[in-house]
């Protein structure tokens, strides 16, 4: 087993009561914009079945440089700033993964 140079992660966002519609609308906008980034290989928008107020993005970027660029793009910065006061912890909880490659 070996890992790839890709950056794979999940970003979990727990929406506070009363902010569901506006956070979901903003999340959809960042989802659309991120999928257009050159270094983005996958960006999936999910909601937990048992916790429908929790967004889980599954993200794959070609390299660390591509992920770093993503974090600095206006659509990402605007989204992260928008979340303050509307989600638990004021932003996403990131979990970085090792992508399996046979």
Residue frames as a rotation matrix with the C-alpha (Angstrom) as fourth column:
UNK 1
0.583 0.813 0.000 0.00
0.813 -0.583 0.000 0.00
0.000 0.000 -1.000 0.00
UNK 2
-0.685 -0.728 -0.029 1.18
0.727 -0.686 0.030 3.50
-0.042 -0.001 0.999 -0.79
UNK 3
0.244 0.755 -0.608 -0.41
0.561 -0.621 -0.547 6.89
-0.791 -0.208 -0.575 -0.52
UNK 4
0.290 -0.059 0.955 -0.75
0.903 -0.312 -0.294 9.44
0.315 0.948 -0.038 -3.28
UNK 5
-0.815 -0.575 -0.066 0.35
0.574 -0.787 -0.226 13.07
0.078 -0.223 0.972 -3.40
UNK 6
-0.169 0.850 0.500 -3.31
0.261 -0.450 0.854 14.12
0.951 0.274 -0.145 -3.48
UNK 7
-0.970 0.053 0.237 -4.80
-0.240 -0.365 -0.900 15.99
0.038 -0.930 0.367 -0.56
UNK 8
-0.293 0.898 -0.327 -8.00
0.231 0.398 0.888 14.25
0.928 0.185 -0.325 0.55
UNK 9
-0.999 -0.020 -0.032 -10.17
0.037 -0.260 -0.965 15.45
0.011 -0.965 0.261 3.40
UNK 10
-0.033 0.999 -0.002 -13.61
0.854 0.029 0.519 15.86
0.519 0.015 -0.855 4.83
UNK 11
-0.935 -0.084 0.344 -14.94
-0.078 -0.899 -0.430 19.18
0.346 -0.429 0.834 6.06
UNK 12
-0.295 0.846 -0.444 -17.81
0.872 0.428 0.238 18.84
0.391 -0.317 -0.864 8.53
UNK 13
-0.870 0.105 0.482 -20.05
-0.175 -0.979 -0.103 21.81
0.461 -0.174 0.870 9.28
UNK 14
-0.476 0.720 -0.506 -22.65
0.877 0.434 -0.207 21.65
0.070 -0.542 -0.837 12.06
UNK 15
-0.518 0.360 0.776 -25.27
0.144 -0.857 0.494 24.32
0.843 0.368 0.392 11.42
UNK 16
-0.955 0.223 -0.194 -26.75
0.148 -0.204 -0.968 26.11
-0.256 -0.953 0.161 14.43
UNK 17
-0.196 0.968 0.159 -30.58
0.932 0.234 -0.277 26.23
-0.305 0.094 -0.948 14.66
UNK 18
0.542 0.567 -0.621 -32.13
0.330 -0.823 -0.463 29.02
-0.773 0.046 -0.633 12.65
UNK 19
0.037 -0.636 -0.771 -29.31
-0.647 -0.604 0.467 29.31
-0.762 0.481 -0.433 10.11
UNK 20
-0.057 -0.078 0.995 -30.03
0.332 0.939 0.092 26.23
-0.941 0.336 -0.027 7.98
UNK 21
0.764 0.459 0.453 -31.34
0.547 -0.088 -0.833 27.93
-0.342 0.884 -0.318 4.81
UNK 22
0.883 -0.421 -0.208 -28.67
-0.466 -0.839 -0.282 30.62
-0.055 0.346 -0.937 4.59
UNK 23
-0.016 -0.922 0.388 -25.77
-0.631 0.310 0.711 28.25
-0.775 -0.233 -0.587 5.37
UNK 24
0.094 0.107 0.990 -27.00
0.489 0.861 -0.139 25.70
-0.867 0.497 0.029 2.84
UNK 25
0.948 0.276 0.160 -27.34
0.279 -0.471 -0.837 28.41
-0.155 0.838 -0.524 0.17
UNK 26
0.586 -0.800 -0.128 -23.82
-0.786 -0.599 0.153 29.66
-0.200 0.011 -0.980 0.87
UNK 27
-0.095 -0.596 0.797 -22.45
-0.286 0.783 0.552 26.09
-0.953 -0.175 -0.245 0.94
UNK 28
0.553 0.354 0.754 -23.99
0.586 0.478 -0.654 25.45
-0.592 0.804 0.057 -2.47
UNK 29
0.969 -0.209 -0.130 -22.26
-0.245 -0.771 -0.588 28.54
0.023 0.602 -0.798 -3.86
UNK 30
0.152 -0.973 0.175 -18.82
-0.885 -0.055 0.461 27.46
-0.439 -0.225 -0.870 -2.56
UNK 31
0.080 -0.037 0.996 -19.47
0.117 0.993 0.027 23.91
-0.990 0.115 0.083 -3.79
UNK 32
0.870 0.309 0.385 -20.17
0.412 -0.025 -0.911 25.17
-0.272 0.951 -0.149 -7.33
UNK 33
0.794 -0.599 -0.101 -17.15
-0.600 -0.749 -0.281 27.51
0.093 0.284 -0.954 -7.35
UNK 34
0.097 -0.815 0.571 -14.73
-0.698 0.353 0.623 24.94
-0.709 -0.459 -0.535 -5.91
UNK 35
0.394 0.092 0.915 -15.59
0.352 0.904 -0.242 22.28
-0.849 0.417 0.324 -8.50
UNK 36
0.981 -0.031 0.193 -14.35
0.167 -0.386 -0.907 24.76
0.103 0.922 -0.373 -11.16
UNK 37
0.532 -0.846 0.032 -10.89
-0.686 -0.409 0.602 25.08
-0.497 -0.342 -0.798 -9.57
UNK 38
0.359 -0.473 -0.804 -8.16
-0.759 0.354 -0.547 23.56
0.544 0.807 -0.232 -11.75
UNK 39
-0.645 -0.764 -0.031 -6.60
-0.578 0.514 -0.634 21.62
0.500 -0.391 -0.773 -8.86
UNK 40
-0.215 0.663 0.717 -9.89
-0.824 0.270 -0.497 20.20
-0.524 -0.698 0.488 -7.57
UNK 41
-0.909 -0.108 -0.402 -10.34
-0.318 0.802 0.505 16.52
0.268 0.587 -0.764 -8.42
UNK 42
-0.270 0.870 -0.413 -13.49
0.625 0.485 0.612 15.98
0.733 -0.092 -0.674 -6.32
UNK 43
-0.970 0.108 0.218 -15.72
-0.234 -0.662 -0.712 18.11
0.068 -0.741 0.668 -4.13
UNK 44
-0.454 0.823 -0.341 -18.87
0.427 0.537 0.727 16.33
0.782 0.184 -0.596 -2.97
UNK 45
-0.658 0.377 0.652 -21.62
-0.663 -0.700 -0.265 18.04
0.357 -0.607 0.710 -0.97
UNK 46
-0.412 0.468 -0.782 -23.36
0.369 0.870 0.327 15.74
0.833 -0.154 -0.531 1.50
UNK 47
-0.051 0.435 0.899 -25.73
-0.875 -0.454 0.170 15.96
0.482 -0.778 0.403 4.45
UNK 48
-0.959 -0.258 0.119 -25.66
-0.281 0.797 -0.534 13.40
0.043 -0.546 -0.837 7.25
UNK 49
-0.411 0.843 -0.346 -28.76
0.109 0.422 0.900 11.18
0.905 0.332 -0.266 7.11
UNK 50
0.059 0.414 -0.908 -29.16
0.906 0.360 0.224 11.03
0.420 -0.836 -0.354 10.87
UNK 51
-0.060 -0.135 -0.989 -28.15
0.632 -0.772 0.067 14.68
-0.773 -0.621 0.132 11.40
UNK 52
0.316 0.257 0.913 -29.59
0.945 -0.169 -0.279 16.76
0.083 0.951 -0.296 8.54
UNK 53
0.996 -0.027 -0.080 -28.14
-0.013 -0.986 0.169 19.95
-0.083 -0.167 -0.982 10.03
UNK 54
0.242 -0.966 0.087 -24.61
-0.145 0.053 0.988 18.64
-0.959 -0.252 -0.127 9.37
UNK 55
0.874 -0.112 -0.473 -22.88
-0.483 -0.082 -0.872 19.23
0.059 0.990 -0.126 6.03
UNK 56
0.295 -0.847 0.441 -20.00
0.097 0.486 0.869 16.97
-0.951 -0.214 0.225 5.05
UNK 57
0.721 -0.229 -0.654 -17.85
-0.693 -0.279 -0.665 17.98
-0.030 0.933 -0.360 2.09
UNK 58
0.523 -0.657 0.543 -15.57
0.436 0.754 0.491 15.26
-0.732 -0.020 0.681 0.71
UNK 59
0.840 -0.272 -0.470 -12.68
-0.480 -0.777 -0.407 16.98
-0.255 0.567 -0.783 -1.05
UNK 60
0.409 -0.788 0.459 -9.72
0.700 0.594 0.396 15.84
-0.585 0.160 0.795 -3.18
UNK 61
0.820 -0.285 -0.497 -7.10
-0.461 -0.843 -0.278 18.22
-0.340 0.457 -0.822 -4.53
UNK 62
0.839 -0.490 -0.238 -4.23
0.046 0.498 -0.866 17.30
0.543 0.715 0.440 -6.86
UNK 63
-0.159 -0.961 -0.225 -1.54
0.607 0.084 -0.790 18.63
0.778 -0.262 0.570 -4.52
UNK 64
-0.082 0.021 -0.996 -0.85
0.940 -0.331 -0.085 20.58
-0.332 -0.943 0.008 -1.36
UNK 65
-0.926 -0.301 -0.229 -0.35
0.204 -0.907 0.369 23.68
-0.318 0.295 0.901 -3.51
UNK 66
-0.624 0.765 0.159 -3.81
0.126 -0.103 0.987 23.21
0.771 0.636 -0.032 -5.03
UNK 67
0.169 0.666 -0.727 -5.38
0.902 0.193 0.386 22.84
0.397 -0.721 -0.568 -1.58
UNK 68
-0.413 -0.406 -0.815 -3.51
0.732 -0.680 -0.032 25.92
-0.541 -0.610 0.578 -0.33
UNK 69
-0.982 0.107 0.156 -4.78
0.035 -0.708 0.705 27.87
0.186 0.698 0.692 -3.36
UNK 70
-0.219 0.963 -0.158 -8.34
0.515 0.251 0.819 26.69
0.828 0.099 -0.551 -2.62
UNK 71
0.059 0.204 -0.977 -8.12
0.993 -0.111 0.037 27.96
-0.101 -0.973 -0.209 0.95
UNK 72
-0.610 -0.432 -0.665 -7.05
0.433 -0.884 0.177 31.39
-0.664 -0.180 0.726 -0.32
UNK 73
-0.727 0.388 0.567 -9.62
0.517 -0.235 0.823 31.84
0.452 0.891 -0.030 -3.11
UNK 74
-0.818 0.428 0.384 -12.22
-0.506 -0.853 -0.128 34.55
0.273 -0.299 0.914 -2.53
UNK 75
0.104 0.946 -0.308 -15.14
-0.532 0.315 0.786 32.10
0.840 0.082 0.536 -2.59
UNK 76
0.063 -0.144 -0.988 -13.56
0.614 0.785 -0.075 30.00
0.787 -0.602 0.138 0.17
UNK 77
-0.884 -0.444 -0.143 -12.53
0.396 -0.552 -0.733 32.96
0.247 -0.705 0.664 2.34
UNK 78
-0.588 0.742 0.321 -15.98
-0.652 -0.670 0.354 34.53
0.478 -0.001 0.878 1.96
UNK 79
0.259 0.701 -0.664 -17.66
-0.140 0.708 0.692 31.24
0.956 -0.087 0.282 2.89
UNK 80
-0.252 -0.440 -0.862 -15.50
0.770 0.448 -0.454 30.67
0.586 -0.778 0.226 5.98
UNK 81
-0.988 -0.109 0.110 -16.11
0.035 -0.850 -0.525 34.23
0.151 -0.515 0.844 7.18
UNK 82
-0.313 0.949 0.044 -19.86
-0.622 -0.240 0.745 33.87
0.718 0.205 0.665 6.52
UNK 83
0.059 0.344 -0.937 -20.05
0.289 0.893 0.346 30.79
0.955 -0.292 -0.047 8.78
UNK 84
-0.870 -0.480 -0.115 -18.94
0.248 -0.223 -0.943 32.65
0.427 -0.848 0.313 11.91
UNK 85
-0.786 0.573 0.230 -21.77
-0.526 -0.426 -0.736 32.65
-0.324 -0.700 0.637 14.45
UNK 86
0.135 0.878 -0.458 -23.89
-0.989 0.148 -0.008 30.32
0.061 0.454 0.889 12.29
UNK 87
0.535 -0.040 -0.844 -22.13
-0.167 0.974 -0.151 26.98
0.828 0.222 0.515 12.85
UNK 88
0.969 -0.235 -0.076 -20.57
0.155 0.337 0.929 25.10
-0.193 -0.912 0.363 15.73
UNK 89
0.221 -0.974 -0.040 -16.97
0.720 0.136 0.680 26.26
-0.657 -0.179 0.732 16.19
UNK 90
0.399 0.052 -0.916 -17.47
-0.265 -0.949 -0.169 29.12
-0.878 0.310 -0.365 13.70
UNK 91
0.015 -0.392 -0.920 -16.20
-0.997 -0.072 0.014 27.00
-0.072 0.917 -0.392 10.80
UNK 92
0.694 0.266 -0.669 -15.65
-0.451 0.885 -0.116 23.54
0.561 0.383 0.734 9.38
UNK 93
0.403 -0.572 0.714 -13.92
-0.563 0.460 0.686 20.74
-0.722 -0.679 -0.136 11.21
UNK 94
0.412 -0.333 -0.848 -11.32
-0.852 0.189 -0.488 19.28
0.323 0.924 -0.206 8.82
UNK 95
0.503 -0.311 0.807 -10.20
-0.247 0.843 0.479 15.65
-0.829 -0.440 0.347 8.77
UNK 96
0.101 -0.566 -0.818 -7.27
-0.994 -0.098 -0.055 14.91
-0.049 0.819 -0.572 6.45
UNK 97
0.801 0.295 0.521 -7.12
-0.263 0.955 -0.137 11.44
-0.538 -0.027 0.843 4.91
UNK 98
-0.492 -0.870 -0.034 -4.47
-0.521 0.263 0.812 9.21
-0.697 0.417 -0.583 3.36
UNK 99
0.492 0.686 -0.536 -5.79
-0.836 0.201 -0.510 8.16
-0.242 0.699 0.673 -0.02
UNK 100
0.166 -0.382 0.909 -5.13
-0.082 0.913 0.399 4.51
-0.983 -0.140 0.120 -0.70
UNK 101
0.435 -0.101 -0.895 -3.37
-0.900 -0.080 -0.429 3.62
-0.028 0.992 -0.125 -3.93
UNK 102
0.833 -0.064 0.550 -2.73
-0.017 0.990 0.141 0.00
-0.553 -0.126 0.823 -4.89
